[in-house]
Amino acid sequence: MRVAIRVAGVVQGVGFRPFVYQLALRHHLAGFVGNDVHGVFLETEGTQAQVEVFVQALRTQAPPLAVVERVEVCEILVTGERGFRIVESPDGGAADTLISADSATCDDCLRELRDPADRRYRYPFVNCTHCGPRFTIVRGVPYDRPLTTMAGFAMCADCKQEYEDPADRRFHAQPVCCPACGPTLRFEPGDGDPIHEAAAAINQGAIVAVKGLGGYHLAVGARHEEAAKNLRARKHREDKPFAVMVADLEQARELAEVGEAAEKALSSRRRPIVLLPKKAGLADAVAPGNRRIGLMLPYTPLHHLLLELTGPIVLTSANVSDEPIVYRDDDLGRLKTITDAFLTHDRPIHIRTDDSVVRITRGAPQLQRRSRGYAPEPVRLNHETKLHLLGCGAELKNTFCLAKGRHAFVSHHIGDLENYETLRSFTEGINHFKHLFDINPVLVAHDLHPEYLSTKYALDQDVELLGVQHHHAHIAACLADNNHQDPVLGVAFDGTGFGPDGTIWGGEFLLADLSGYQRLNHLRPVVMPGGAMAIRQPWRMAASYVDELGRPADETIVKLKRSGLNSPLTSSAGRLFDAAAALLGVRDTINYEGQAAIELEQLADPAEQAAYPARVDDVVHGEDLIAALLDDTATKAKRAARFHNGVAAVIADTCHRLRDHSTTVALSGGVFQNVLLLDRTVEALEQKGFHVLTHRNVPTNDGGISFGQVAVASCTTR
């Protein structure tokens, strides 16, 4: 019996061909296997029983980094071929294969890194088919060395032997290298051992720019107070927390409360930053006034070697304030005013990729930034789209999303589209994904806000356009993320979204599916005195809410509200949280997006169960929560908790009144990054008999908007 087999999924650059080769030898089968632009192709010949066992193993025993989506088998004529071989990748054809995300250094490579007898001892670029760079070095498909940034490093005889040996762990590992033939590390300024010199500089309080997988990071000792303060001053980053890299889980437990789910996330091959309850032991300037800390484990050999000599280090994106992470060596001049030294190397990075961020909620990770370790692996759409699609995303926390078939390729984190450098990163990323996945969009979905740079980009494209309302995109993303087809009650709570009525939405109760939505209810609109200034200065929203209650408020704000000058109406839940934070003395002004709400959550006493009441009629009266907060004489921690509980309760109450429309509720929007609110809301809804959908594979914040836009667009193309 002879069969032709095609395997689709993440099957290139993950050791799939050597896996097939070894599997065929084990089952005494003849044939061949190769890569092409569609994935992996193979033919195999043997008895029917041998072939059936082989095909089943393809589906169930794939290598660790592989994701097998589909195995197609077709019986063909027997040829009498003897032996099994790996064949060259053919040229041409439309790309239809998937690319693996970058993966943390595997245990086998770490053993070699630490073995004095191994030829890769302390070599900072050790990798194999089970780990190392993938997405950040790929220039095209199929995933072969000439189409990666390793093309300029010719393999030495020893590496070539490993590369060509099907029994070796490095068989066809495209980034394979060693000290004799691979990239070289260097420290500037200095001419000694780069790792030791960099570690010494960090231990002495210097700021060192370290070249990682997806760009440069700025590193300082996480226990060095002056160094952390100095980094804040040079980056113009007043109090947004820094992430910290620790050597291992033991060190993580010393600095934070690490549960089972957090351990699993920290040590996964994706190695995201995990937000955890903070313990003592770090410099105050690392996360000032913050009860949480973002920790991550080393994910490259370079990190492992550095952490052996430094202890915990701050590792934050190397960039000028509000610009994308620096990843090209030619752009290092942009960091000269920030960093004291550079730990760099000569392996180019093809695409910048920031660290991913997760937070644990209800025993599972919630993605707050989906980037390194996840992108560009696709998220599945509910159904197949016949057209090539592009979703341009939102303004803040931007991602874009390209789609064809049932694959939605959500991009790495782009950032806030508010300047030329970030816009350039956005357009370069779209062009790279188009090339990588052979997608030429004929329908482009965009936000309704006319001033978003992502919207302007869409309007410049000579293709069919689809405007998708911001909060519909949020709910659509949650539906597609859960492979849910039917209409739901969608609760979209965030800071800002352009409403079709010209007001700013953000506290929405929608009846929605992928094809459309109906606004059923919303938070009672209030005035944003000064427009965008009210976002940066939460005290303005506090004054606006107090005035709505008929109580004495800041006269300047009252006059501004009455004038209507630059004072739009908003139903935003984010602005409601800002008002509560300001009234509790948490934060009058903010230095980064969502700061007031983040600190309000941290203030709240998680043991408190009481909730403030709020009326629900043709609107949801958020001002009732503010009135109760003002009248309460309990501690600030209890009042913050009662406010959170009140928001959760009024969401459940509103949905209960609307349950004739649906008994399934989808929760989306940046406000639901608040784990206390999310947990209390899910609990309250489930107690009322609702089935609750939350995000799993894309962020609940605006990082998921592009996916939601594509999900809506895919529904229009069926």
C-alpha positions as CSV (number, residue, x, y, z in Angstrom):
1,M,0.0,0.0,0.0
2,R,1.3,3.5,-0.9
3,V,-0.3,6.8,0.2
4,A,0.4,10.5,-0.5
5,I,0.0,12.6,2.7
6,R,-0.2,16.3,3.2
7,V,0.2,17.7,6.8
8,A,-1.0,21.3,7.4
9,G,-0.4,23.4,10.5
10,V,2.7,24.7,12.3
11,V,4.9,22.0,10.8
12,Q,8.0,23.8,9.5
13,G,10.9,24.7,11.7
14,V,9.7,22.5,14.4
15,G,11.5,19.2,13.6
16,F,8.6,17.7,11.8
17,R,10.5,16.2,8.8
18,P,13.0,14.4,11.1
19,F,10.1,13.2,13.2
20,V,8.5,11.7,10.0
21,Y,11.8,10.2,9.0
22,Q,12.4,8.5,12.3
23,L,8.7,7.4,12.4
24,A,9.0,5.8,9.0
25,L,12.2,4.0,9.9
26,R,10.6,2.7,13.0
27,H,7.7,1.2,11.1
28,H,9.9,-0.1,8.2
29,L,8.2,2.2,5.6
30,A,9.6,3.5,2.3
31,G,9.0,6.9,0.8
32,F,10.0,10.5,1.2
33,V,9.1,13.7,3.1
34,G,9.7,17.4,2.3
35,N,8.6,21.0,2.9
36,D,6.8,23.3,0.5
37,V,4.8,26.5,0.6
38,H,1.7,24.5,1.9
39,G,3.4,22.7,4.8
40,V,4.8,19.1,4.7
41,F,4.2,16.6,1.9
42,L,5.2,13.0,2.0
43,E,4.6,9.6,0.4
44,T,5.0,6.3,2.2
45,E,4.7,2.7,1.3
46,G,4.3,-0.5,3.3
47,T,1.6,-2.9,4.5
48,Q,-1.9,-1.5,5.3
49,A,-1.4,-2.0,9.0
50,Q,2.0,-0.2,9.0
51,V,0.7,2.7,7.1
52,E,-2.4,3.1,9.3
53,V,-0.3,3.1,12.5
54,F,2.1,5.6,10.9
55,V,-0.8,8.0,9.9
56,Q,-2.2,7.9,13.4
57,A,1.2,8.7,14.9
58,L,1.4,11.8,12.6
59,R,-1.7,13.1,14.2
60,T,-0.9,12.3,17.8
61,Q,2.9,12.1,18.4
62,A,4.1,15.3,16.7
63,P,7.2,17.2,18.1
64,P,6.6,19.7,20.9
65,L,6.5,22.9,18.8
66,A,4.3,21.4,16.1
67,V,0.6,22.1,15.7
68,V,-1.0,19.6,13.4
69,E,-4.3,21.0,12.0
70,R,-5.0,18.6,9.2
71,V,-3.6,15.3,7.8
72,E,-4.9,14.5,4.3
73,V,-4.3,10.9,3.0
74,C,-4.8,9.7,-0.5
75,E,-4.0,6.2,-1.7
76,I,-1.8,6.0,-4.8
77,L,0.0,3.4,-6.9
78,V,2.7,1.2,-5.3
79,T,6.2,1.9,-6.7
80,G,8.3,-0.7,-4.9
81,E,10.5,2.1,-3.6
82,R,13.1,1.1,-0.9
83,G,14.3,3.3,2.0
84,F,13.0,6.6,3.3
85,R,14.5,10.0,2.5
86,I,14.1,13.7,3.1
87,V,13.8,15.6,-0.2
88,E,14.6,19.2,-1.0
89,S,11.9,21.9,-0.8
90,P,10.5,22.8,-4.3
91,D,10.3,26.4,-5.4
92,G,7.1,28.3,-6.3
93,G,3.5,28.2,-5.4
94,A,1.2,30.3,-3.2
95,A,2.4,30.2,0.4
96,D,-0.1,28.4,2.6
97,T,2.1,27.1,5.5
98,L,2.3,28.3,9.1
99,I,5.3,29.7,10.9
100,S,6.1,28.8,14.5
101,A,6.5,31.5,17.1
102,D,9.9,31.9,18.8
103,S,10.4,29.4,21.6
104,A,12.3,29.3,24.8
105,T,15.5,27.4,25.1
106,C,14.8,23.7,25.6
107,D,16.3,21.5,28.4
108,D,18.6,19.6,26.1
109,C,20.2,22.8,24.8
110,L,20.5,24.1,28.4
111,R,22.4,21.0,29.3
112,E,24.8,21.6,26.5
113,L,25.1,25.2,27.4
114,R,26.3,24.2,30.9
115,D,28.5,21.2,30.0
116,P,32.2,22.2,29.9
117,A,32.8,19.2,27.7
118,D,30.3,20.3,25.0
119,R,31.5,22.3,22.0
120,R,28.6,24.7,22.6
121,Y,29.5,25.3,26.3
122,R,28.4,28.8,27.2
123,Y,27.6,29.6,23.6
124,P,24.7,32.2,23.7
125,F,23.1,31.1,20.5
126,V,22.6,27.3,21.1
127,N,19.4,26.0,19.6
128,C,17.8,23.0,18.0
129,T,14.6,22.0,16.2
130,H,12.7,22.2,19.5
131,C,13.6,25.7,20.5
132,G,15.1,29.1,19.5
133,P,14.3,31.8,17.1
134,R,11.6,31.3,14.4
135,F,9.3,34.2,13.5
136,T,11.8,36.9,14.3
137,I,14.3,35.6,11.8
138,V,12.1,34.4,9.0
139,R,12.1,36.4,5.8
140,G,10.0,34.1,3.7
141,V,8.6,30.5,3.2
142,P,9.3,27.7,3.0
143,Y,11.1,27.9,6.3
144,D,14.7,27.0,5.1
145,R,17.9,28.6,6.1
146,P,18.4,30.8,3.0
147,L,15.1,32.5,3.8
148,T,16.1,33.4,7.4
149,T,18.5,35.9,8.8
150,M,20.9,33.0,9.4
151,A,21.6,32.9,5.7
152,G,24.8,34.8,6.1
153,F,26.3,32.3,8.5
154,A,27.8,29.3,6.6
155,M,27.7,26.1,8.6
156,C,31.0,24.6,9.7
157,A,31.6,20.9,9.0
158,D,30.4,19.8,12.5
159,C,27.2,21.8,12.3
160,K,26.6,20.6,8.7
161,Q,26.9,17.0,9.8
162,E,24.3,17.5,12.6
163,Y,22.1,19.4,10.1
164,E,22.2,16.6,7.6
165,D,21.8,13.7,10.1
166,P,18.2,12.6,10.4
167,A,18.9,11.0,13.7
168,D,20.3,14.2,15.2
169,R,18.3,16.7,17.2
170,R,19.5,19.5,14.9
171,F,18.5,17.8,11.7
172,H,17.3,20.7,9.5
173,A,17.3,23.1,12.4
174,Q,17.6,26.3,10.3
175,P,19.3,28.4,13.0
176,V,21.9,25.7,13.9
177,C,25.3,27.1,14.7
178,C,28.3,27.0,17.1
179,P,31.1,29.2,18.2
180,A,33.1,28.3,15.0
181,C,30.5,29.4,12.5
182,G,27.6,31.3,14.2
183,P,26.8,34.7,15.4
184,T,29.2,36.5,17.7
185,L,28.4,38.3,20.9
186,R,30.1,41.6,21.8
187,F,30.0,44.2,24.6
188,E,30.4,47.9,23.8
189,P,32.5,49.5,25.2
190,G,34.8,46.6,26.1
191,D,37.0,43.9,24.7
192,G,36.7,41.2,27.4
193,D,34.1,38.4,27.8
194,P,30.9,40.1,26.7
195,I,28.6,38.3,29.3
196,H,30.9,39.0,32.2
197,E,31.4,42.6,31.2
198,A,27.7,43.2,30.8
199,A,26.9,41.5,34.1
200,A,29.6,43.6,35.9
201,A,28.1,46.8,34.4
202,I,24.6,45.9,35.5
203,N,25.8,45.0,39.0
204,Q,27.5,48.3,39.2
205,G,24.3,50.2,38.4
206,A,24.7,50.8,34.6
207,I,21.9,50.6,32.1
208,V,22.8,48.0,29.4
209,A,20.9,47.6,26.1
210,V,20.6,43.8,25.5
211,K,19.7,42.4,22.1
212,G,17.1,39.7,22.5
213,L,14.9,37.7,20.1
214,G,12.6,40.5,18.9
215,G,14.5,43.6,19.7
216,Y,16.7,45.4,22.3
217,H,15.8,45.5,26.0
218,L,17.1,47.9,28.6
219,A,18.5,46.1,31.6
220,V,19.4,47.2,35.2
221,G,19.7,45.3,38.4
222,A,16.2,44.9,39.8
223,R,17.5,45.4,43.4
224,H,19.5,48.5,42.5
225,E,17.4,51.5,43.5
226,E,19.5,54.2,41.9
227,A,19.8,52.3,38.6
228,A,16.0,51.8,38.4
229,K,15.4,55.5,39.2
230,N,18.0,56.4,36.6
231,L,16.3,54.2,34.0
232,R,12.9,55.8,34.7
233,A,14.4,59.3,34.3
234,R,16.2,58.6,31.0
235,K,13.2,56.7,29.5
236,H,10.8,59.4,30.7
237,R,8.7,56.7,32.3
238,E,7.5,58.1,35.6
239,D,5.8,55.2,37.3
240,K,4.5,52.5,34.9
241,P,5.9,49.2,36.3
242,F,8.9,47.6,34.8
243,A,9.0,43.8,34.0
244,V,11.7,41.7,35.8
245,M,13.5,38.6,34.5
246,V,14.4,36.0,37.1
247,A,16.7,33.1,36.8
248,D,14.2,30.3,37.7
249,L,10.9,29.6,39.5
250,E,12.6,29.5,42.9
251,Q,13.7,33.1,42.4
252,A,10.2,34.0,41.1
253,R,8.7,32.6,44.3
254,E,11.0,34.9,46.4
255,L,9.7,38.0,44.7
256,A,6.0,37.1,44.1
257,E,3.1,34.8,44.9
258,V,3.3,32.1,42.3
259,G,0.5,29.6,42.0
260,E,0.3,26.5,39.9
261,A,-1.2,28.3,36.9
262,A,1.4,31.0,37.1
263,E,4.2,28.5,37.3
264,K,2.9,26.8,34.2
265,A,2.7,30.1,32.3
266,L,6.1,31.2,33.4
267,S,7.8,28.0,32.4
268,S,5.9,27.4,29.1
269,R,7.8,27.6,25.8
270,R,6.1,30.9,25.2
271,R,7.7,32.5,28.3
272,P,5.4,35.6,28.7
273,I,5.6,38.2,31.3
274,V,3.2,37.0,34.1
275,L,1.6,39.7,36.3
276,L,1.7,38.4,39.9
277,P,1.1,39.7,43.5
278,K,4.4,41.3,44.6
279,K,6.5,40.4,47.6
280,A,9.3,42.4,49.0
281,G,12.9,42.2,47.6
282,L,12.9,44.6,44.7
283,A,13.9,48.2,44.3
284,D,10.9,50.5,45.0
285,A,11.5,52.2,41.6
286,V,10.8,49.0,39.8
287,A,7.1,49.0,40.4
288,P,6.3,52.1,42.5
289,G,3.1,52.0,44.4
290,N,2.1,48.8,42.7
291,R,1.1,45.6,44.4
292,R,1.8,43.5,41.3
293,I,5.0,42.7,39.5
294,G,5.5,41.3,36.0
295,L,8.0,38.4,36.1
296,M,9.4,36.3,33.3
297,L,12.0,33.5,33.0
298,P,14.9,33.5,30.6
299,Y,14.0,32.5,27.1
300,T,17.3,32.6,25.3
301,P,20.8,31.1,26.2
302,L,22.1,34.7,26.4
303,H,19.5,35.5,29.2
304,H,20.4,32.3,31.1
305,L,24.1,33.2,31.0
306,L,23.5,36.8,32.1
307,L,21.1,35.9,34.9
308,E,23.7,33.5,36.4
309,L,25.9,36.5,37.2
310,T,23.4,39.3,38.0
311,G,20.4,38.1,39.9
312,P,17.0,39.5,38.9
313,I,17.1,42.2,36.3
314,V,14.7,44.8,35.0
315,L,14.1,44.0,31.3
316,T,12.1,46.6,29.5
317,S,11.7,47.5,25.9
318,A,14.5,49.6,24.5
319,N,12.8,52.6,23.0
320,V,12.3,56.3,23.2
321,S,9.1,57.1,25.0
322,D,6.0,56.0,23.0
323,E,8.0,54.6,20.1
324,P,8.3,50.9,19.1
325,I,11.1,48.7,20.5
326,V,14.4,49.2,18.7
327,Y,15.5,46.1,16.8
328,R,17.8,47.2,14.0
329,D,21.4,47.7,14.8
330,D,21.4,50.8,12.6
331,D,18.9,52.4,15.0
332,L,21.1,52.1,18.2
333,G,21.8,55.8,18.0
334,R,18.3,56.3,19.3
335,L,19.3,54.8,22.6
336,K,22.5,56.7,23.2
337,T,20.8,59.1,25.6
338,I,19.3,56.2,27.6
339,T,21.9,53.4,27.8
340,D,25.4,53.2,29.1
341,A,26.5,50.1,27.2
342,F,25.3,47.5,24.6
343,L,25.3,43.7,24.8
344,T,24.7,42.9,21.1
345,H,25.5,40.4,18.3
346,D,25.5,40.1,14.6
347,R,22.4,37.9,13.9
348,P,19.9,40.3,12.4
349,I,16.3,40.5,13.7
350,H,13.9,40.6,10.8
351,I,10.7,41.6,12.6
352,R,10.4,43.4,16.0
353,T,8.4,41.6,18.6
354,D,7.7,42.7,22.2
355,D,7.3,40.4,25.1
356,S,3.8,38.9,25.7
357,V,2.0,39.7,28.9
358,V,-0.5,37.4,30.8
359,R,-2.4,37.6,34.0
360,I,-3.9,34.6,35.8
361,T,-7.7,34.7,36.3
362,R,-10.0,31.8,37.3
363,G,-7.0,29.4,37.2
364,A,-6.0,30.2,33.6
365,P,-3.9,32.8,31.8
366,Q,-5.6,35.9,30.4
367,L,-3.6,37.4,27.5
368,Q,-3.1,41.1,28.0
369,R,-0.5,41.4,25.2
370,R,-0.1,38.7,22.5
371,S,3.3,39.0,20.9
372,R,6.6,37.0,21.3
373,G,6.0,33.3,21.8
374,Y,2.5,33.5,20.3
375,A,2.7,35.5,17.0
376,P,2.4,34.6,14.2
377,E,0.6,31.4,15.0
378,P,-3.0,31.8,13.8
379,V,-6.2,31.9,15.7
380,R,-9.0,29.9,14.1
381,L,-12.0,31.6,12.7
382,N,-15.6,30.3,13.2
383,H,-15.9,29.5,9.5
384,E,-13.9,29.7,6.3
385,T,-13.6,33.0,4.6
386,K,-13.5,32.9,0.8
387,L,-11.7,36.3,0.6
388,H,-8.4,37.5,1.8
389,L,-9.0,40.0,4.7
390,L,-7.2,42.6,6.7
391,G,-8.4,44.1,10.0
392,C,-6.5,47.3,10.8
393,G,-7.2,47.3,14.6
394,A,-7.6,50.3,16.9
395,E,-5.4,53.2,17.9
396,L,-4.2,52.0,21.3
397,K,-2.5,48.6,21.9
398,N,-2.7,48.2,18.1
399,T,-2.4,44.9,16.3
400,F,-3.4,44.1,12.8
401,C,-4.9,40.8,11.5
402,L,-4.7,39.2,8.1
403,A,-6.9,36.2,7.3
404,K,-7.6,33.6,4.7
405,G,-9.5,30.3,4.9
406,R,-10.0,29.7,8.6
407,H,-6.7,31.2,9.7
408,A,-6.6,34.6,11.3
409,F,-3.0,35.8,11.7
410,V,-3.1,38.3,14.5
411,S,0.1,40.3,14.5
412,H,2.6,40.9,17.3
413,H,2.0,43.9,19.5
414,I,2.5,47.1,17.5
415,G,1.7,49.7,20.3
416,D,-0.2,53.0,20.3
417,L,-0.5,54.4,16.8
418,E,0.2,57.9,17.7
419,N,3.5,58.7,15.9
420,Y,5.4,58.1,12.7
421,E,7.7,55.4,14.0
422,T,4.8,53.2,15.3
423,L,2.9,53.8,12.0
424,R,6.0,52.6,10.1
425,S,6.1,49.5,12.3
426,F,2.4,48.9,11.5
427,T,2.8,49.2,7.8
428,E,6.0,47.2,7.7
429,G,4.4,44.4,9.7
430,I,1.4,44.3,7.4
431,N,3.7,44.0,4.3
432,H,5.7,41.2,6.0
433,F,2.6,39.2,6.9
434,K,1.3,39.6,3.4
435,H,4.5,38.2,2.0
436,L,4.9,35.5,4.6
437,F,1.4,34.1,4.3
438,D,0.7,35.1,0.7
439,I,-2.3,37.2,1.6
440,N,-3.5,40.0,-0.6
441,P,-6.5,41.6,1.1
442,V,-9.5,42.4,-1.1
443,L,-11.6,43.5,1.9
444,V,-10.2,45.8,4.7
445,A,-12.0,46.2,8.0
446,H,-11.4,49.3,10.1
447,D,-12.6,51.2,13.1
448,L,-15.3,53.9,12.7
449,H,-13.2,56.6,14.3
450,P,-12.1,58.9,11.4
451,E,-9.0,60.2,13.1
452,Y,-7.4,56.8,14.0
453,L,-4.2,56.3,11.9
454,S,-5.3,52.7,11.4
455,T,-8.6,54.0,9.9
456,K,-6.7,56.4,7.7
457,Y,-4.4,53.6,6.5
458,A,-7.5,51.6,5.5
459,L,-9.1,54.5,3.7
460,D,-5.9,54.8,1.6
461,Q,-6.2,51.2,0.3
462,D,-7.7,50.7,-3.1
463,V,-10.0,47.8,-2.0
464,E,-13.4,47.3,-0.6
465,L,-13.8,48.7,2.9
466,L,-15.9,47.7,5.9
467,G,-16.3,49.9,8.9
468,V,-16.8,47.9,12.1
469,Q,-18.0,49.7,15.3
470,H,-15.4,49.4,18.0
471,H,-17.5,47.6,20.6
472,H,-19.1,45.2,18.1
473,A,-15.5,44.3,17.2
474,H,-14.8,43.6,20.9
475,I,-17.7,41.2,21.2
476,A,-17.1,39.6,17.8
477,A,-13.5,38.9,18.9
478,C,-14.8,37.2,22.0
479,L,-17.3,35.1,20.0
480,A,-14.7,34.0,17.4
481,D,-12.3,33.3,20.2
482,N,-14.8,30.9,21.7
483,N,-16.0,29.5,18.3
484,H,-19.5,30.7,19.2
485,Q,-22.0,31.3,16.4
486,D,-25.3,32.4,18.0
487,P,-26.3,35.9,19.2
488,V,-25.2,36.8,22.7
489,L,-25.6,39.6,25.2
490,G,-22.3,41.4,24.7
491,V,-21.0,43.5,27.6
492,A,-18.3,45.8,26.1
493,F,-16.6,47.9,28.8
494,D,-13.6,50.0,27.9
495,G,-12.3,53.6,27.8
496,T,-13.1,54.9,24.4
497,G,-14.9,53.8,21.2
498,F,-16.5,55.9,18.5
499,G,-20.3,55.5,18.5
500,P,-22.5,55.8,15.4
501,D,-24.4,58.6,17.3
502,G,-21.2,60.7,17.5
503,T,-20.7,60.2,21.2
504,I,-18.0,58.2,22.9
505,W,-19.2,54.7,23.8
506,G,-17.6,52.4,26.4
507,G,-20.2,51.0,28.8
508,E,-22.3,48.9,26.3
509,F,-24.9,46.1,26.5
510,L,-25.3,44.8,23.0
511,L,-27.2,42.0,21.3
512,A,-24.6,40.8,19.0
513,D,-23.3,38.1,16.7
514,L,-20.7,38.3,13.9
515,S,-23.1,39.8,11.4
516,G,-24.4,42.7,13.4
517,Y,-25.4,44.2,16.7
518,Q,-28.1,46.1,18.5
519,R,-27.5,48.5,21.4
520,L,-29.8,47.3,24.2
521,N,-28.6,49.5,27.0
522,H,-25.5,51.4,28.2
523,L,-24.1,53.4,31.1
524,R,-25.9,56.8,31.4
525,P,-23.8,59.3,29.4
526,V,-21.9,62.0,31.3
527,V,-19.8,64.9,30.0
528,M,-16.0,64.5,29.6
529,P,-14.9,68.1,30.6
530,G,-12.0,69.0,28.3
531,G,-12.3,65.9,26.1
532,A,-9.0,64.0,26.0
533,M,-7.8,66.0,29.1
534,A,-10.4,64.2,31.1
535,I,-8.6,60.9,30.3
536,R,-5.3,62.2,31.5
537,Q,-6.8,63.9,34.5
538,P,-9.4,61.7,36.2
539,W,-10.3,64.4,38.7
540,R,-12.2,66.0,35.8
541,M,-14.4,63.0,35.5
542,A,-14.9,62.9,39.3
543,A,-16.1,66.5,39.1
544,S,-18.4,65.8,36.2
545,Y,-20.0,62.9,38.1
546,V,-20.4,64.8,41.3
547,D,-22.0,67.6,39.3
548,E,-24.4,65.1,37.7
549,L,-25.5,64.2,41.3
550,G,-26.4,67.8,42.0
551,R,-23.6,68.2,44.5
552,P,-21.0,71.0,44.7
553,A,-18.3,70.4,42.2
554,D,-15.3,72.3,40.8
555,E,-16.7,75.5,39.3
556,T,-14.3,75.5,36.4
557,I,-15.4,72.1,35.4
558,V,-19.1,72.9,35.8
559,K,-18.7,76.0,33.6
560,L,-16.8,74.0,31.0
561,K,-19.6,71.3,31.0
562,R,-22.3,73.9,30.6
563,S,-20.5,75.6,27.7
564,G,-20.2,72.4,25.8
565,L,-16.8,73.4,24.6
566,N,-14.6,70.3,24.0
567,S,-16.8,68.4,26.4
568,P,-18.3,65.3,24.6
569,L,-20.7,62.9,26.1
570,T,-19.4,59.4,27.0
571,S,-20.9,56.2,28.3
572,S,-17.4,54.9,29.1
573,A,-17.0,52.4,31.9
574,G,-13.3,53.4,31.9
575,R,-14.2,57.0,32.8
576,L,-16.5,55.8,35.6
577,F,-13.6,53.9,37.1
578,D,-11.4,57.0,36.7
579,A,-14.0,59.1,38.6
580,A,-14.1,56.5,41.5
581,A,-10.3,56.4,41.7
582,A,-10.0,60.2,41.8
583,L,-12.7,60.5,44.5
584,L,-10.9,57.9,46.7
585,G,-7.7,59.9,46.4
586,V,-6.0,57.1,44.3
587,R,-5.0,59.2,41.3
588,D,-5.9,62.7,40.1
589,T,-3.7,62.5,37.0
590,I,-2.2,59.6,35.1
591,N,1.1,58.9,33.4
592,Y,0.0,55.8,31.4
593,E,-3.2,54.5,30.0
594,G,-5.6,52.9,32.6
595,Q,-3.4,53.8,35.5
596,A,-6.2,55.1,37.8
597,A,-8.3,52.0,37.3
598,I,-5.3,49.7,37.8
599,E,-4.5,51.3,41.1
600,L,-8.1,51.3,42.1
601,E,-8.2,47.6,41.7
602,Q,-5.1,47.2,43.7
603,L,-6.6,49.3,46.5
604,A,-9.7,47.2,46.8
605,D,-10.1,44.7,49.6
606,P,-10.7,41.3,47.9
607,A,-12.4,39.9,51.1
608,E,-15.1,42.6,50.9
609,Q,-18.4,41.2,49.6
610,A,-20.8,44.2,49.9
611,A,-21.8,46.0,46.8
612,Y,-23.1,49.5,46.0
613,P,-26.5,49.5,44.3
614,A,-27.3,51.1,41.0
615,R,-30.6,51.6,39.1
616,V,-31.3,50.1,35.7
617,D,-34.0,51.5,33.4
618,D,-33.5,52.8,29.9
619,V,-29.9,53.4,31.0
620,V,-27.6,52.0,33.6
621,H,-27.1,54.6,36.3
622,G,-23.4,54.5,37.0
623,E,-23.7,57.8,38.9
624,D,-25.5,55.8,41.7
625,L,-22.3,53.9,42.3
626,I,-20.5,57.3,42.7
627,A,-23.1,58.6,45.1
628,A,-22.8,55.5,47.3
629,L,-19.0,55.7,47.3
630,L,-19.2,59.4,48.4
631,D,-21.7,58.6,51.2
632,D,-19.8,55.6,52.5
633,T,-17.7,56.1,55.6
634,A,-15.8,52.8,55.4
635,T,-12.1,52.4,54.7
636,K,-10.9,53.3,51.2
637,A,-10.1,49.6,50.6
638,K,-13.6,48.6,51.4
639,R,-15.1,51.4,49.4
640,A,-13.0,50.5,46.3
641,A,-14.1,46.8,46.7
642,R,-17.8,47.8,47.1
643,F,-17.5,49.9,43.9
644,H,-16.1,46.9,42.0
645,N,-18.8,44.6,43.4
646,G,-21.4,47.2,42.5
647,V,-20.3,47.3,38.9
648,A,-20.3,43.5,38.7
649,A,-23.8,43.4,40.3
650,V,-25.3,46.0,37.9
651,I,-23.8,44.1,34.9
652,A,-25.5,40.9,36.1
653,D,-28.8,42.8,36.9
654,T,-28.8,44.5,33.4
655,C,-28.2,41.2,31.7
656,H,-30.9,39.5,33.7
657,R,-33.4,42.1,32.5
658,L,-32.3,41.4,28.9
659,R,-32.2,37.6,29.2
660,D,-35.1,37.1,26.8
661,H,-32.6,38.0,24.1
662,S,-30.0,35.4,25.1
663,T,-28.8,33.4,28.1
664,T,-25.1,33.6,26.9
665,V,-23.0,36.7,27.9
666,A,-19.7,37.7,26.2
667,L,-17.5,40.0,28.2
668,S,-14.9,42.1,26.3
669,G,-13.1,45.4,26.5
670,G,-10.1,46.7,28.4
671,V,-12.0,47.2,31.6
672,F,-12.2,43.4,31.9
673,Q,-8.4,43.2,32.3
674,N,-9.3,44.0,35.9
675,V,-9.3,40.5,37.3
676,L,-11.2,41.5,40.5
677,L,-14.0,42.9,38.3
678,L,-13.9,40.0,35.8
679,D,-14.1,37.3,38.6
680,R,-16.9,39.0,40.4
681,T,-18.9,39.6,37.1
682,V,-18.5,36.0,35.9
683,E,-19.6,34.8,39.4
684,A,-22.6,37.1,39.5
685,L,-23.7,36.1,36.0
686,E,-23.3,32.4,36.5
687,Q,-25.4,32.7,39.7
688,K,-28.2,34.0,37.5
689,G,-27.9,31.1,35.2
690,F,-25.9,32.7,32.3
691,H,-23.3,31.0,30.2
692,V,-20.3,33.4,30.2
693,L,-17.7,33.8,27.4
694,T,-14.4,35.5,28.1
695,H,-11.3,35.8,26.0
696,R,-8.8,32.9,25.6
697,N,-6.5,33.4,22.7
698,V,-6.6,37.1,22.0
699,P,-6.5,40.0,24.5
700,T,-9.8,41.4,25.9
701,N,-8.3,44.9,25.4
702,D,-7.9,46.7,22.0
703,G,-5.2,44.2,21.1
704,G,-8.1,42.0,20.1
705,I,-9.9,44.5,18.0
706,S,-8.3,43.6,14.7
707,F,-9.3,39.9,15.2
708,G,-12.9,41.1,15.9
709,Q,-12.9,43.2,12.7
710,V,-11.7,40.2,10.7
711,A,-14.3,38.0,12.3
712,V,-17.1,40.4,11.3
713,A,-15.6,40.8,7.8
714,S,-15.4,37.0,7.4
715,C,-19.2,36.7,8.1
716,T,-19.9,39.1,5.2
717,T,-17.9,37.0,2.8
718,R,-19.8,33.7,3.3
